[in-house]
């Protein structure tokens, strides 16, 4: 398994809530809602942009969280959001 983020996954931009303002989402993002900055290919439009929330910048791929495929990441991240 690769130890890097899967381009086009986007699970971390959907499952968790984000309390920081995001361009297009001034009050943050609720859990389970697609981020306004996630494009049609599930890539972050703010990657490398200083407006990207620090919580997004700090999130790192981890096989224990992201699993082997996008669906596993969505399940795990949703579970973590609901139980933490």
C-alpha angles and dihedrals in degrees: 000000000000118000095214134084114279109241109231096023100107094174091130088054093055113031105050128062116241117205095189120092114262124193103268091018106063093175095047127250132293120230114274094022119117112244114248088231095057107103129213091273090053092251124136113251089203098054105137091006117124089226090067109111114255091234088061093045091052097049109107129192112258121179090216089060103029099041122192098306143020094263091057090050092051092051094047096043091047091050091049091049092051095045103041 
